[in-house]
Each structure stands twice: as C-alpha cells, then as structure tokens.
Amino acid sequence: MDKGKYVEITKKIPGTPFSVGGFYELERMGSANARVRYQHSIYQIPKEALEVVEIVSRESGDGV
C-alpha cells in the first residue's frame, strides 16, 4: 500500500473549507506554501498554518 503524506491544520485560514485540527492529504510542499487536497480540489496554504504528520497504521490480530 502506498503511503500518502498528510498535514494537520494548526491555524484558521480564511476563505478555505479547512477546520483547525483537521487532517488533510498533502499534494506537494513548496518553500513557502503547501498544496493540500480536499474534496477533489487543491488549495494553496501557507506553511506556517499547518504541520506535517505521519500516519501510523495498526495491524489487526496483534492480540491486544
């Protein structure tokens, strides 16, 4: 399975549908802005308003 990168929105961004604390798919990261995918659209967001996160997948059947 191919792992995608995700970002967490840390600040309110006017004019976008993103909610603070939400996780969204990262399309690409530039030097000052990032492109984030949301419902078949791509939005350009300042890097200071987001944080890149790593998605950890848990395997079922570990006995816990």
C-alpha positions as CSV (number, residue, x, y, z in Angstrom):
1,M,0.0,0.0,0.0
2,D,1.3,3.4,-1.0
3,K,1.6,5.8,2.0
4,G,0.5,9.4,1.4
5,K,1.6,12.4,3.4
6,Y,-0.9,14.2,5.5
7,V,-1.0,17.6,7.2
8,E,-2.8,18.9,10.3
9,I,-4.2,22.4,10.1
10,T,-3.0,24.4,13.1
11,K,-4.4,27.9,12.3
12,K,-7.7,29.2,10.8
13,I,-7.3,30.0,7.1
14,P,-9.9,32.5,5.8
15,G,-11.5,31.6,2.5
16,T,-10.9,27.8,2.8
17,P,-13.1,25.0,4.0
18,F,-10.4,23.6,6.4
19,S,-11.1,23.2,10.1
20,V,-8.4,23.7,12.7
21,G,-7.2,20.3,14.0
22,G,-8.3,18.5,10.8
23,F,-6.1,16.1,8.8
24,Y,-5.9,16.5,5.0
25,E,-3.9,14.9,2.2
26,L,-0.7,16.8,1.2
27,E,-0.3,17.1,-2.6
28,R,3.1,18.9,-2.6
29,M,5.2,21.1,-0.3
30,G,6.9,24.2,-1.6
31,S,9.3,26.6,0.1
32,A,6.6,29.0,1.4
33,N,3.3,27.2,0.6
34,A,1.8,23.7,0.5
35,R,-0.8,22.3,-1.8
36,V,-3.5,20.4,0.1
37,R,-6.2,18.2,-1.4
38,Y,-9.8,18.5,-0.2
39,Q,-12.9,17.0,-1.9
40,H,-11.3,16.8,-5.4
41,S,-9.9,20.4,-5.1
42,I,-6.4,21.6,-4.3
43,Y,-5.8,24.6,-2.1
44,Q,-2.6,26.5,-1.6
45,I,-1.9,27.1,2.1
46,P,0.9,28.9,3.9
47,K,3.3,26.5,5.6
48,E,3.0,28.3,9.0
49,A,-0.7,27.3,9.2
50,L,0.0,23.5,9.0
51,E,2.1,20.7,10.4
52,V,3.1,17.6,8.5
53,V,2.1,14.4,10.3
54,E,2.9,10.7,9.9
55,I,0.0,8.3,9.6
56,V,0.7,5.1,11.6
57,S,-1.3,2.0,10.5
58,R,-2.1,-0.6,13.1
59,E,-2.2,-4.2,12.1
60,S,-5.1,-6.2,13.4
61,G,-4.5,-9.5,15.1
62,D,-1.8,-8.4,17.5
63,G,-3.6,-10.0,20.4
64,V,-4.4,-6.8,22.3
